[in-house]
Every structure is written in structure tokens, then in C-alpha cells.
Amino acid sequence: MIPVTKTFFPPIEEYNAYLHRIWESGWITNRGELVIELENKLKHYLHTNNIIAITNATIALQIAINAIGKTGDIITTPFSYIATSSSIIWQKCHAVFVDIESDYLTIDVALIEEKITSNTVAILATHVFGNPCDVDALKLMAARHNIVLIYDAAHCFGVRYKGESIFNFGDISICSFHGTKIFHTGEGGAIFAKMKIYRHYFMICIILAMTDIMHTQDWGAMER
């Protein structure tokens, strides 16, 4: 049996070296130097410039949905970790489930069209076990109906499609760095977006929506 969810531990000496750097810096929160270093290394490894490290993938999903700026129906898959659906509900939206196709267990694009209504604000699709959704078809569908396309890519660290990082598809993608994943930080995750307006919003959320020491501009949470 292959223990696919067994956590990998680095040599304790390597881990302690990073702890020593943290103690030497005197900085343990608000995007310290190791967080920035991790982002830069992941940008190179994943071939994407759109990454923002975050406390976990569930929070990433919640702020991705909140970035839509309105409530309504979000079409999604029932075959995913509970955080996919609970994040929709948490953000006061309504989950509309579409069945999966049998080969790759991803959302069946052929069944989505009939679920889209005037109340639909987004599609939230999950890449499953490293298998990408039909990203080409989903891109066309989202554009045709002028709705946001979000990917739960928690299972897709390092996956490429047509030579491009899977995180570069859709309006927003999220990834999990949970201890059971191929790449992990114990607890953690990342959020990806090509549009500068989304990336700016995510950075604001990470610092509790504070624009300065006395003012906030929107919803924020402890995403750092």
C-alpha cells in the first residue's frame, strides 16, 4: 500500500535552520522574509507570477468567492473536499451541484449549461487527483455567460496543461499546502489570479483589509 496522505518531514537540522532565520529576523507575521522567499521559489518552479501565499486553501476559496463582489448561485461539483462547498455557503452564496464525468471524476461540462440562470455568478470547478477539468470548454462557457471561473486546484500542485501551469487557468485558482499534499508547509495554501485587481484585493484581505493603521476598506480575515 502506498501511503498517499502520509506527511513528509524534512531533516530536523534543515527545519531548525529556518527557525533560526526567523528568530534572527525578529519577524513572524505579516509576510515575513521566508514567505516572500517561498513565493519567489514557487513562481520559478510553477512557471507563474501570480501566486500569493495564504494560511490555507479554505481561506483562499472564501476570499476568491468574496472577490466576485456579489452573491448568487455558484455551480460546483459534489465530488470534492467539503471546503469547496462550505466556502460557497460561508460567503452567503448558493451551491448548485453538477455531476462529474466518469473518466477523470471532474465536473461534467456537458451538464453545466442547463444549470446556468440569471442568478449564476460563478463556476467553481475542482481538478481531481491531478486531473485537470476541461479548462478549454469551461473558459468558453464562463466567457459566454459573463461569469467568474474559479478552480479548486488543491490536488494539482505542479500540474501543467498544454505546457502551461494549471494555476494560470480561470479567473482565480487556489492550491492547498496541507500536510497531506505532495508539496506542503504543514498548513498553508496559495491563491492565483492573472488580473491585477484580484491580486490587489487578495493582498488587502491578507492584512485584514487595512489600508493604513486606522482604516479598513473591505472584508478581511487572518489569511497570513
N, C-alpha and C positions, 0 to 999 in steps of 0.2 A: 504494500500500500504506500502511495506517495502522500506524505502529509502536506497537502497544498496550502493549509492555513497555519502551518507552524511558523512562528516568528523567527526571523533570522537575527542573531545578535552579533555585533562586531566584536573584535577583541577588546577586552576591557581597557587595555592600555590606550587604544585609539579613542575610545569614548572619553576616558579621563583627560586626554589631551584637549579635546573640545571643551570639556568642563573648565579646564584650566584657563583656556582663552576667554571664556565667558566671565570667570571671576576676575581675570586681569582687566577686562574691559569695563567692569562695573555696570554693565548694561544687560538687562534680562527681558526687556519688553519693548513694545513699540518699534518693531522692525530693526532689531539689532544687527550687528555686522554678519553674524552667521546666517541669519535669514536672507540677507541680501546676497551673501556668497552662495547659498543654496539655490536661490532663484537664478543667478547668473550661470551656475553649472548646469542647471536643468534647461535653461534656454539653449545652451550649446548641445546638450545631449538629445533633447527632444526636437530640436530644429524649430523652435517657436520663440518669438519675442513677446508673447502676450501673457506670460504667466505671472500670477500674484499668489504667493504662499498664504495659506489661511489655516485656521486652527483645526478644521476638519471638513469633510465633504458635505456633511449635513448643513452646516452653516453656509457653505458655498452655494448649495442648492437654494437655500432660503433667500440669500441676498440676490441670487440670479433671478429668482421669481419676482422679488420685490423691485428689481430694476426695470421690470416691464412697465411699472407705473400705473397699473390698473388691475382690478380683479375681474374674474370671469372664469370660463371653462378652460382647463388645460388638458389636452389629450395626452395620455401616457399609457404605459404598459403595466399590467399587474404582475409581470414576471421580473421583479427587481427587489432590492432590499427595501424595507419598509420606509426608509428615509426619503425615497423618491416620492412616494405618495403623501407621507406625513408633512413634507415640506410644502406641498401644494396647499394642504389644509391649513397649515400653520400660517400661511400668507393670505388666508381668507379667500382662497380660490377653490374651484370645484374640480375634482379629478374625474375625467371621462376616460374610462378604460377601453382600450382596443387590444384584441387578442394578438398573440405572437405567431410568427410563421414557424414551420416545423424544422427547417434545416439549421438555422443559426440561432433560433429562440429570441430573435429581436422583434420589435413591433412590426406587424404586418401592414406595410404601407398601403396595400390594396384595400384595406378596411378603414383607413383613416378618413377618406374623403366624405363618406356618409355621416361621419360624426361631427364634421365642422359646421358650426352655425354662426350666427351673428354675435353670439356670446363668447366664441372661442378667441382666446388671446395668445395662446402658445401651444406648441407641441414640445413635450418633454420625453425624449426617447432615450433608452438605455442600451449601450453597447454591452453585449453579454459574453462573458468568458473570453474576452479578447476579440470577439467577432463584431466588427462594426455594423451598424444599421445600414440600410440603403440610403447613404448620405446624399447621393445624387438626386434620387427621387424626392427625398424629404426637403431638400433645398428648393426644388422647383415648386413643391406644394406649398411650402411656407411663403415663398415669394408671391405665388398666385393669389393667396388669400391674405397677404399682408399681416402675417402673424409671426411671432418670435419663435425661433427654433433653438431649443436648449438640449444639450446632450449630457446625460449622466454617464461619464466615461470612467467611473471608478475602477472598472476592470481592464482598462485599456492603456495602462502606462507603457509607453514605448511603441505602441502600435502605429503603423503608417499605412496610408491608403493612397494608391497611385503616387507613391513617392513622397507624400506629404504627411506631416504629423496629424493624427486623428484629432488633436486638440485645436487644429486650425479650421475645423468644420463647424457649421452652425453659427448662430449669433454669440452663444455662450457655451462653454464646456466646463465641466468640473471633474476633478480627479481626487481619489482618496489615497492618503498615505498612511492608512490604518495599519496596525501591526500585523494583520493577516495578509497584507498585499505583497506583491512581488518586490516593489520598492516601498519602504516605509520609514517613517520617522517616529514610530511608536504610536503617536496620534498626530494627525495633520491632514492636509489636503492642499489643493490649489484650484484656482479659478482662472479661466482663459477667455479672452474676448478680443476680437480684432478691432472693434470700434472704440475709439479713444473715449467717447462719452461714457461707455460702460466701465472701462478701466478706471476712469476718474471717480466714478460713483463707488466702485468697489474699494478704492483706496480710502475714500471718505468713510465708508462703513467700517473699515478696519480700525480707524481711530475714533470710533464711537460717534461718527458724524460730526465731529468737532471741526469747525473751520478756523477757530482760534481758541484761546483758553477760556473765553466767556460765551461762545456761541456754537450752536449746532444748526445744521441745515436740513437734516432728514433723519430717517430711521438708522440706528446703529446698534451694534452688539459687540461682544468681546470676541472678535474674529482673529485677533492677533495671536 
